[in-house]
């Protein structure tokens, strides 16, 4: 049992998310943040959670995004932001692995060892290479499908983003979706949460010091999706921008 890491499963409930719930909870504490709906899957998730002290099931009303600011009309990004903000309130470990409810990974041990293996890595946002772009192409276009980072930084990042989109705080230019992709927004939100001076953000060394990209293959067998095209990869994802690892991201 990994005592210092919580796995968050975030998103709409599915058969695959129930499989993840059962398997991830064998080695990690798991917070499943999903939306309330009338479904036998919700009943099954409740039953699984009630029988396993490693699982926290968090059911929330699906948010109304019609009055949010700084977001595209057809966005799903706010659901991810709100779902993570909610989930992180139930985390008391130092580190979090974030996963989507429509994706599944066989083994997180390699990235746990990577993240906890050195003082420098403990300060980084360490993510899979799915849809990552080269820094010199689009800055901080990181992978937001599966990643591990310090809980304190993620709590600050998602709380700040949610408050901006809810109109409770002034919207930062880097947080506006449209001019910036969701992946880049999350990257900048992480830097902001670490109180890193924005004057340093354009420097590639800032990216190197605060992020690390790994190839999805180190997670064993996996299922990942591209929601906009309903495309699914079964352990055979190839990055569209030729970014397979950190070396590719910075060259």
C-alpha beads as a LAMMPS data file, in Angstrom:
LAMMPS data file: protein, C-alpha beads

251 atoms
250 bonds

1 atom types
1 bond types

-500.0 500.0 xlo xhi
-500.0 500.0 ylo yhi
-500.0 500.0 zlo zhi

Masses

1 110.0

Atoms # bond

1 1 1 0.000 0.000 0.000
2 1 1 1.446 3.368 -1.075
3 1 1 0.770 5.621 1.930
4 1 1 1.857 8.956 0.461
5 1 1 -0.101 8.958 -2.806
6 1 1 -3.817 9.231 -3.580
7 1 1 -5.249 8.374 -6.990
8 1 1 -8.064 10.626 -8.163
9 1 1 -10.471 9.255 -10.749
10 1 1 -12.380 12.217 -12.162
11 1 1 -15.229 12.393 -14.651
12 1 1 -18.571 10.785 -15.550
13 1 1 -19.100 7.278 -14.253
14 1 1 -18.587 4.314 -16.591
15 1 1 -17.910 0.588 -16.501
16 1 1 -14.224 1.338 -17.037
17 1 1 -14.137 3.707 -14.062
18 1 1 -15.533 0.958 -11.831
19 1 1 -12.767 -1.350 -13.001
20 1 1 -10.235 1.360 -12.166
21 1 1 -11.849 1.885 -8.774
22 1 1 -11.458 -1.784 -7.894
23 1 1 -7.901 -2.138 -9.193
24 1 1 -6.342 1.162 -8.077
25 1 1 -7.670 0.745 -4.523
26 1 1 -5.622 -2.422 -4.067
27 1 1 -2.469 -0.299 -3.786
28 1 1 -3.606 3.293 -3.269
29 1 1 -6.169 5.426 -1.570
30 1 1 -8.656 6.449 -4.236
31 1 1 -10.977 9.439 -4.491
32 1 1 -13.592 9.035 -7.215
33 1 1 -15.071 12.436 -8.084
34 1 1 -18.093 12.059 -10.359
35 1 1 -21.519 13.554 -11.044
36 1 1 -24.800 12.405 -9.557
37 1 1 -27.065 10.614 -12.016
38 1 1 -29.735 7.935 -12.035
39 1 1 -27.708 4.901 -12.994
40 1 1 -27.074 1.398 -11.760
41 1 1 -23.391 2.312 -12.063
42 1 1 -23.742 4.850 -9.263
43 1 1 -25.330 2.191 -7.071
44 1 1 -22.499 -0.192 -7.914
45 1 1 -19.882 2.466 -7.140
46 1 1 -21.519 3.106 -3.757
47 1 1 -21.442 -0.607 -2.998
48 1 1 -17.758 -0.877 -3.947
49 1 1 -16.860 2.165 -1.832
50 1 1 -18.806 0.991 1.206
51 1 1 -16.820 -2.245 1.280
52 1 1 -13.375 -0.661 0.839
53 1 1 -11.896 1.828 3.304
54 1 1 -9.345 2.924 0.687
55 1 1 -12.103 4.460 -1.469
56 1 1 -13.829 7.817 -1.083
57 1 1 -16.751 8.276 -3.482
58 1 1 -17.610 11.953 -3.995
59 1 1 -20.904 12.606 -5.808
60 1 1 -21.637 16.182 -6.884
61 1 1 -24.280 17.971 -8.915
62 1 1 -23.111 18.463 -12.473
63 1 1 -22.203 22.162 -12.759
64 1 1 -24.046 24.652 -14.952
65 1 1 -21.406 26.244 -17.175
66 1 1 -23.730 28.732 -18.909
67 1 1 -22.703 31.579 -16.611
68 1 1 -18.978 30.856 -16.425
69 1 1 -16.435 33.303 -17.806
70 1 1 -13.253 32.806 -19.815
71 1 1 -14.310 29.458 -21.273
72 1 1 -15.357 28.150 -24.684
73 1 1 -19.073 27.395 -25.029
74 1 1 -18.632 23.696 -25.783
75 1 1 -15.895 23.159 -23.224
76 1 1 -15.558 20.205 -20.884
77 1 1 -12.627 21.885 -19.149
78 1 1 -14.729 23.439 -16.400
79 1 1 -16.073 20.013 -15.451
80 1 1 -12.497 18.806 -15.027
81 1 1 -11.542 21.894 -13.018
82 1 1 -14.575 21.657 -10.727
83 1 1 -14.301 17.882 -10.389
84 1 1 -10.642 18.130 -9.393
85 1 1 -11.232 21.025 -7.013
86 1 1 -13.924 18.962 -5.289
87 1 1 -11.823 15.780 -5.207
88 1 1 -8.722 17.460 -3.813
89 1 1 -10.661 18.588 -0.738
90 1 1 -10.791 14.905 0.223
91 1 1 -7.067 14.230 -0.198
92 1 1 -4.672 14.240 2.755
93 1 1 -1.630 12.558 1.182
94 1 1 1.327 14.611 -0.052
95 1 1 0.993 13.519 -3.668
96 1 1 -1.842 12.941 -6.132
97 1 1 -2.112 10.933 -9.329
98 1 1 -4.918 12.266 -11.500
99 1 1 -6.714 10.006 -13.969
100 1 1 -9.833 10.318 -16.095
101 1 1 -12.856 8.109 -15.523
102 1 1 -12.862 7.008 -19.160
103 1 1 -9.240 5.871 -19.130
104 1 1 -7.345 3.103 -17.353
105 1 1 -3.719 2.340 -16.499
106 1 1 -2.203 -0.906 -15.299
107 1 1 0.638 0.238 -13.042
108 1 1 1.541 3.600 -11.469
109 1 1 4.614 2.418 -9.568
110 1 1 7.101 3.758 -12.118
111 1 1 5.773 7.306 -11.961
112 1 1 5.433 7.158 -8.173
113 1 1 9.094 6.175 -7.954
114 1 1 9.963 8.916 -10.444
115 1 1 8.036 11.618 -8.577
116 1 1 9.208 10.656 -5.101
117 1 1 12.703 9.659 -6.151
118 1 1 14.444 13.006 -5.840
119 1 1 13.879 16.425 -4.218
120 1 1 13.768 18.057 -7.660
121 1 1 11.140 15.669 -9.017
122 1 1 8.969 16.123 -5.937
123 1 1 8.512 19.746 -7.053
124 1 1 7.515 18.869 -10.624
125 1 1 4.314 18.226 -12.522
126 1 1 5.035 14.815 -14.055
127 1 1 2.678 13.834 -16.869
128 1 1 2.094 11.348 -19.644
129 1 1 2.914 12.376 -23.196
130 1 1 -0.657 12.229 -24.504
131 1 1 -1.168 15.372 -26.630
132 1 1 1.935 17.084 -25.212
133 1 1 3.458 19.612 -27.607
134 1 1 7.030 20.800 -27.934
135 1 1 7.791 23.788 -25.708
136 1 1 9.061 25.813 -28.653
137 1 1 5.797 25.103 -30.493
138 1 1 3.256 25.845 -27.740
139 1 1 4.565 26.687 -24.284
140 1 1 3.344 24.523 -21.409
141 1 1 1.014 22.429 -23.580
142 1 1 1.399 19.551 -21.147
143 1 1 -0.488 16.274 -20.759
144 1 1 -3.624 16.600 -18.623
145 1 1 -4.883 13.008 -18.911
146 1 1 -2.641 11.326 -16.338
147 1 1 -0.164 13.068 -14.059
148 1 1 1.348 13.128 -10.571
149 1 1 2.250 16.183 -8.508
150 1 1 2.270 17.569 -4.990
151 1 1 -1.226 17.863 -3.566
152 1 1 -0.639 21.361 -2.193
153 1 1 0.197 22.754 -5.634
154 1 1 -2.740 21.062 -7.330
155 1 1 -5.149 22.297 -4.647
156 1 1 -3.996 25.885 -5.203
157 1 1 -4.042 25.549 -8.992
158 1 1 -7.566 24.137 -9.326
159 1 1 -9.063 26.323 -6.616
160 1 1 -7.638 29.403 -8.331
161 1 1 -8.893 28.360 -11.776
162 1 1 -12.366 27.598 -10.479
163 1 1 -12.638 30.962 -8.722
164 1 1 -11.599 32.774 -11.903
165 1 1 -14.147 30.933 -14.056
166 1 1 -16.835 31.462 -11.399
167 1 1 -16.161 35.206 -11.471
168 1 1 -14.887 35.303 -7.894
169 1 1 -11.413 36.406 -8.969
170 1 1 -10.118 38.418 -11.907
171 1 1 -9.439 36.230 -14.926
172 1 1 -5.719 36.076 -15.664
173 1 1 -4.826 36.411 -19.374
174 1 1 -3.141 32.978 -19.358
175 1 1 -6.330 31.350 -17.981
176 1 1 -8.654 32.330 -20.829
177 1 1 -9.657 29.351 -22.929
178 1 1 -9.603 30.063 -26.633
179 1 1 -6.421 32.095 -26.732
180 1 1 -4.955 29.278 -24.614
181 1 1 -5.647 25.538 -24.707
182 1 1 -6.784 23.775 -21.544
183 1 1 -3.443 21.973 -21.309
184 1 1 -1.481 25.235 -21.399
185 1 1 -3.827 26.804 -18.859
186 1 1 -3.185 23.967 -16.435
187 1 1 0.570 24.281 -16.942
188 1 1 0.470 27.982 -16.149
189 1 1 -1.858 27.388 -13.190
190 1 1 0.730 25.013 -11.730
191 1 1 3.473 27.637 -12.031
192 1 1 1.189 30.234 -10.459
193 1 1 0.435 27.853 -7.584
194 1 1 4.164 27.530 -6.938
195 1 1 4.525 31.338 -6.844
196 1 1 6.992 31.320 -9.713
197 1 1 7.479 34.796 -11.153
198 1 1 5.639 35.037 -14.475
199 1 1 8.615 36.855 -15.962
200 1 1 10.415 33.503 -15.919
201 1 1 7.648 31.502 -17.577
202 1 1 8.792 32.001 -21.207
203 1 1 12.219 30.551 -20.382
204 1 1 12.537 26.879 -21.338
205 1 1 14.599 26.339 -18.193
206 1 1 11.462 27.165 -16.177
207 1 1 9.685 24.359 -18.008
208 1 1 12.576 21.948 -17.370
209 1 1 12.687 22.835 -13.669
210 1 1 8.961 22.346 -13.090
211 1 1 7.716 19.676 -15.503
212 1 1 8.628 16.212 -16.702
213 1 1 7.094 14.220 -19.559
214 1 1 6.987 10.423 -19.563
215 1 1 5.899 7.983 -22.237
216 1 1 2.586 6.293 -21.471
217 1 1 4.170 2.900 -22.071
218 1 1 5.820 2.979 -18.622
219 1 1 2.333 2.567 -17.117
220 1 1 1.934 -0.920 -18.579
221 1 1 -1.253 -1.723 -20.476
222 1 1 -3.547 1.267 -20.795
223 1 1 -6.688 2.679 -22.380
224 1 1 -6.743 6.376 -23.346
225 1 1 -9.232 8.433 -25.306
226 1 1 -9.568 11.552 -27.414
227 1 1 -13.057 12.699 -26.511
228 1 1 -13.578 15.137 -29.388
229 1 1 -13.110 12.392 -31.976
230 1 1 -14.157 9.446 -29.788
231 1 1 -10.850 7.796 -30.646
232 1 1 -9.492 5.121 -28.315
233 1 1 -5.969 3.746 -27.982
234 1 1 -5.234 0.401 -26.363
235 1 1 -1.584 0.664 -25.295
236 1 1 -0.638 2.021 -28.728
237 1 1 -0.856 5.824 -28.476
238 1 1 1.541 7.795 -30.669
239 1 1 1.880 11.507 -29.976
240 1 1 0.692 13.606 -32.927
241 1 1 3.443 16.160 -32.311
242 1 1 6.348 13.688 -32.084
243 1 1 6.708 14.098 -28.319
244 1 1 7.397 10.700 -26.798
245 1 1 9.291 11.910 -23.713
246 1 1 10.875 14.922 -22.021
247 1 1 13.781 15.033 -24.450
248 1 1 11.380 15.467 -27.360
249 1 1 9.412 18.167 -25.509
250 1 1 12.438 20.445 -25.142
251 1 1 14.020 19.956 -28.575

Bonds

1 1 1 2
2 1 2 3
3 1 3 4
4 1 4 5
5 1 5 6
6 1 6 7
7 1 7 8
8 1 8 9
9 1 9 10
10 1 10 11
11 1 11 12
12 1 12 13
13 1 13 14
14 1 14 15
15 1 15 16
16 1 16 17
17 1 17 18
18 1 18 19
19 1 19 20
20 1 20 21
21 1 21 22
22 1 22 23
23 1 23 24
24 1 24 25
25 1 25 26
26 1 26 27
27 1 27 28
28 1 28 29
29 1 29 30
30 1 30 31
31 1 31 32
32 1 32 33
33 1 33 34
34 1 34 35
35 1 35 36
36 1 36 37
37 1 37 38
38 1 38 39
39 1 39 40
40 1 40 41
41 1 41 42
42 1 42 43
43 1 43 44
44 1 44 45
45 1 45 46
46 1 46 47
47 1 47 48
48 1 48 49
49 1 49 50
50 1 50 51
51 1 51 52
52 1 52 53
53 1 53 54
54 1 54 55
55 1 55 56
56 1 56 57
57 1 57 58
58 1 58 59
59 1 59 60
60 1 60 61
61 1 61 62
62 1 62 63
63 1 63 64
64 1 64 65
65 1 65 66
66 1 66 67
67 1 67 68
68 1 68 69
69 1 69 70
70 1 70 71
71 1 71 72
72 1 72 73
73 1 73 74
74 1 74 75
75 1 75 76
76 1 76 77
77 1 77 78
78 1 78 79
79 1 79 80
80 1 80 81
81 1 81 82
82 1 82 83
83 1 83 84
84 1 84 85
85 1 85 86
86 1 86 87
87 1 87 88
88 1 88 89
89 1 89 90
90 1 90 91
91 1 91 92
92 1 92 93
93 1 93 94
94 1 94 95
95 1 95 96
96 1 96 97
97 1 97 98
98 1 98 99
99 1 99 100
100 1 100 101
101 1 101 102
102 1 102 103
103 1 103 104
104 1 104 105
105 1 105 106
106 1 106 107
107 1 107 108
108 1 108 109
109 1 109 110
110 1 110 111
111 1 111 112
112 1 112 113
113 1 113 114
114 1 114 115
115 1 115 116
116 1 116 117
117 1 117 118
118 1 118 119
119 1 119 120
120 1 120 121
121 1 121 122
122 1 122 123
123 1 123 124
124 1 124 125
125 1 125 126
126 1 126 127
127 1 127 128
128 1 128 129
129 1 129 130
130 1 130 131
131 1 131 132
132 1 132 133
133 1 133 134
134 1 134 135
135 1 135 136
136 1 136 137
137 1 137 138
138 1 138 139
139 1 139 140
140 1 140 141
141 1 141 142
142 1 142 143
143 1 143 144
144 1 144 145
145 1 145 146
146 1 146 147
147 1 147 148
148 1 148 149
149 1 149 150
150 1 150 151
151 1 151 152
152 1 152 153
153 1 153 154
154 1 154 155
155 1 155 156
156 1 156 157
157 1 157 158
158 1 158 159
159 1 159 160
160 1 160 161
161 1 161 162
162 1 162 163
163 1 163 164
164 1 164 165
165 1 165 166
166 1 166 167
167 1 167 168
168 1 168 169
169 1 169 170
170 1 170 171
171 1 171 172
172 1 172 173
173 1 173 174
174 1 174 175
175 1 175 176
176 1 176 177
177 1 177 178
178 1 178 179
179 1 179 180
180 1 180 181
181 1 181 182
182 1 182 183
183 1 183 184
184 1 184 185
185 1 185 186
186 1 186 187
187 1 187 188
188 1 188 189
189 1 189 190
190 1 190 191
191 1 191 192
192 1 192 193
193 1 193 194
194 1 194 195
195 1 195 196
196 1 196 197
197 1 197 198
198 1 198 199
199 1 199 200
200 1 200 201
201 1 201 202
202 1 202 203
203 1 203 204
204 1 204 205
205 1 205 206
206 1 206 207
207 1 207 208
208 1 208 209
209 1 209 210
210 1 210 211
211 1 211 212
212 1 212 213
213 1 213 214
214 1 214 215
215 1 215 216
216 1 216 217
217 1 217 218
218 1 218 219
219 1 219 220
220 1 220 221
221 1 221 222
222 1 222 223
223 1 223 224
224 1 224 225
225 1 225 226
226 1 226 227
227 1 227 228
228 1 228 229
229 1 229 230
230 1 230 231
231 1 231 232
232 1 232 233
233 1 233 234
234 1 234 235
235 1 235 236
236 1 236 237
237 1 237 238
238 1 238 239
239 1 239 240
240 1 240 241
241 1 241 242
242 1 242 243
243 1 243 244
244 1 244 245
245 1 245 246
246 1 246 247
247 1 247 248
248 1 248 249
249 1 249 250
250 1 250 251
